[in-house]
Amino acid sequence: MLTPVTVFTPYPFTIGEKIHISEGTRHGDWIVANLDDKKITLRCPVSGKEFCWNRFCYLVDTREQEWPKGEKEGNDEK
């Protein structure tokens, strides 16, 4: 029996890629600094701070927008 299913696919990051996380505790602008099969290291383009997390992102949308948006929105410790 066929039924509607939502399928999530991990995003295939590349080092140096500029990303924007729209919601959650890690929201804001980031640069992909490093990655492996399980971890991703993101660098804040404003403060230069780097954070290493388990991979967590899934592709939702791509678009042209101002980047980074600036210090007002900040990328403090998530």
C-alpha positions as CSV (number, residue, x, y, z in Angstrom):
1,M,0.0,0.0,0.0
2,L,1.4,3.4,-1.0
3,T,1.3,6.2,1.5
4,P,2.8,9.7,1.7
5,V,6.3,9.6,3.3
6,T,8.6,12.5,4.0
7,V,12.2,11.7,3.1
8,F,15.2,13.6,4.5
9,T,18.6,13.4,2.9
10,P,21.8,14.6,4.6
11,Y,23.2,17.7,2.8
12,P,26.5,17.0,1.0
13,F,28.6,19.9,2.4
14,T,31.8,21.1,0.9
15,I,34.7,22.8,2.8
16,G,34.6,26.6,2.3
17,E,30.8,26.6,1.6
18,K,28.8,29.5,2.9
19,I,25.6,28.5,4.6
20,H,22.8,30.0,6.6
21,I,20.9,28.0,9.2
22,S,17.4,29.6,9.5
23,E,16.2,28.2,12.8
24,G,17.3,26.6,16.1
25,T,20.1,27.0,18.5
26,R,22.7,27.1,15.7
27,H,20.9,29.7,13.5
28,G,22.9,32.2,11.6
29,D,25.6,32.4,8.9
30,W,28.5,29.9,8.8
31,I,31.4,28.8,6.7
32,V,32.1,25.0,6.5
33,A,35.6,24.8,7.9
34,N,36.0,21.0,8.0
35,L,34.0,17.8,7.8
36,D,34.2,14.0,7.8
37,D,31.6,11.2,7.7
38,K,30.2,12.1,11.2
39,K,31.3,15.6,12.2
40,I,31.1,19.1,10.7
41,T,33.1,22.1,11.9
42,L,31.5,25.5,11.2
43,R,33.2,28.9,11.6
44,C,31.3,32.1,12.3
45,P,32.2,34.7,9.6
46,V,31.9,37.5,12.1
47,S,33.7,36.3,15.2
48,G,35.9,33.6,13.6
49,K,34.9,31.1,16.3
50,E,34.7,27.4,15.3
51,F,32.4,24.7,16.5
52,C,32.4,21.0,15.8
53,W,29.1,19.1,15.8
54,N,27.7,15.9,14.7
55,R,26.2,16.4,11.2
56,F,22.7,17.7,11.4
57,C,21.7,19.6,8.3
58,Y,19.3,18.7,5.6
59,L,18.7,20.7,2.4
60,V,15.5,22.7,2.4
61,D,16.1,25.6,0.0
62,T,18.8,27.5,-1.8
63,R,18.6,31.1,-2.7
64,E,20.5,34.4,-3.3
65,Q,20.7,36.5,-0.1
66,E,23.0,38.9,1.7
67,W,25.7,37.0,3.6
68,P,26.7,37.3,6.3
69,K,23.8,39.3,7.7
70,G,26.0,41.0,10.4
71,E,26.8,41.1,14.0
72,K,23.2,42.1,15.1
73,E,22.0,38.6,14.5
74,G,25.2,37.0,15.8
75,N,26.5,33.5,15.9
76,D,27.3,33.1,19.5
77,E,28.0,29.7,21.1
78,K,25.1,27.5,20.1
